[in-house]
């Protein structure tokens, strides 16, 4: 079990959010696996927060990776919403400071 074993974790993907199981699934499992480097003795994974919102993700994950161990991290909903707002502002306007009115 993972509790008994010591592992390093590596998110060895070029992009943080692959969104394979919700948005990129039609590209096939080989496309997904191509994003991970083979690292001996190192747990690998990805970070895709939208998997919990997509009704087909759980079934697709189980089909493609039946022995997978999942880790889910939940955030305070208000902190997450504010963080998302700041992220969107950064992407759309170059930062929250640019939105202030003098």
matplotlib code that plots the C-alpha trace (Angstrom):
import matplotlib.pyplot as plt

x = [0.0, 1.1, 1.1, 3.8, 6.0, 8.1, 7.8, 8.8, 6.1, 6.7, 4.3, 6.5, 4.1, 4.9, 1.5, 0.0, -3.5, -3.7, -7.5, -7.2, -10.2, -12.6, -11.4, -8.7, -10.0, -10.7, -6.9, -6.4, -4.4, -1.2, -1.4, -1.9, 0.9, 3.3, 3.2, 4.8, 8.5, 9.4, 11.0, 11.9, 10.5, 8.7, 4.9, 3.7, 0.5, -1.1, -3.2, -6.6, -9.1, -12.0, -12.2, -14.6, -17.0, -17.2, -19.6, -17.6, -14.2, -14.5, -15.5, -12.8, -10.1, -11.2, -11.2, -7.7, -6.0, -7.8, -5.2, -4.7, -4.5, -6.2, -5.5, -8.2, -7.4, -10.3, -10.1, -12.2, -14.9, -14.5, -10.7, -10.9, -13.4, -11.3, -8.1, -10.0, -11.1, -7.5, -6.3, -8.8, -8.0, -4.3, -5.0, -7.5, -6.1, -2.5, -3.4, -5.9, -4.1, -5.0, -8.7, -8.7, -10.3, -8.7]
y = [0.0, 3.6, 4.2, 1.6, 2.6, 5.7, 7.3, 10.5, 12.2, 13.7, 15.7, 15.0, 16.5, 19.5, 21.1, 21.1, 20.4, 17.8, 17.5, 14.1, 12.4, 15.3, 17.4, 15.3, 11.8, 11.4, 11.7, 8.3, 6.8, 6.9, 10.7, 10.8, 8.4, 10.3, 13.2, 11.2, 10.4, 7.0, 7.5, 4.3, 4.2, 7.5, 8.0, 10.0, 12.0, 15.1, 17.9, 18.5, 20.1, 19.7, 15.9, 16.1, 18.2, 15.8, 13.0, 10.6, 11.1, 8.4, 5.7, 6.7, 6.7, 3.3, 2.0, 3.3, 3.0, 0.3, 0.1, 3.9, 5.5, 8.9, 11.8, 14.5, 17.8, 20.1, 23.9, 26.3, 27.3, 31.0, 31.0, 28.9, 31.3, 34.3, 32.6, 31.7, 35.4, 36.6, 33.9, 35.0, 38.7, 37.9, 36.1, 38.6, 41.9, 41.4, 41.6, 42.7, 46.1, 46.9, 46.7, 49.4, 52.7, 55.9]
z = [0.0, -0.5, 3.3, 3.8, 0.9, 0.4, -3.0, -4.7, -6.7, -10.0, -12.2, -15.2, -17.7, -19.8, -19.0, -15.5, -16.7, -19.4, -19.1, -20.9, -19.4, -20.0, -23.0, -24.8, -24.5, -28.2, -28.8, -27.3, -24.4, -26.3, -26.5, -22.8, -22.0, -24.3, -21.8, -19.0, -18.8, -17.5, -14.0, -12.1, -8.5, -8.9, -8.7, -11.6, -12.0, -13.3, -12.0, -13.7, -11.4, -13.8, -13.6, -10.7, -12.8, -15.8, -15.5, -17.7, -16.1, -13.4, -15.9, -18.4, -15.7, -14.4, -18.0, -18.9, -15.5, -13.5, -10.8, -10.4, -6.9, -6.9, -4.7, -4.4, -2.7, -1.9, -1.2, 0.6, -2.0, -1.4, -1.5, -4.7, -6.3, -5.5, -6.8, -10.0, -10.4, -10.0, -12.4, -15.0, -14.5, -15.0, -18.2, -19.6, -18.4, -17.3, -13.6, -11.0, -10.6, -14.2, -13.2, -10.5, -11.3, -10.2]

ax = plt.figure().add_subplot(projection="3d")
ax.plot(x, y, z, "-o")
ax.set_aspect("equal")
plt.show()
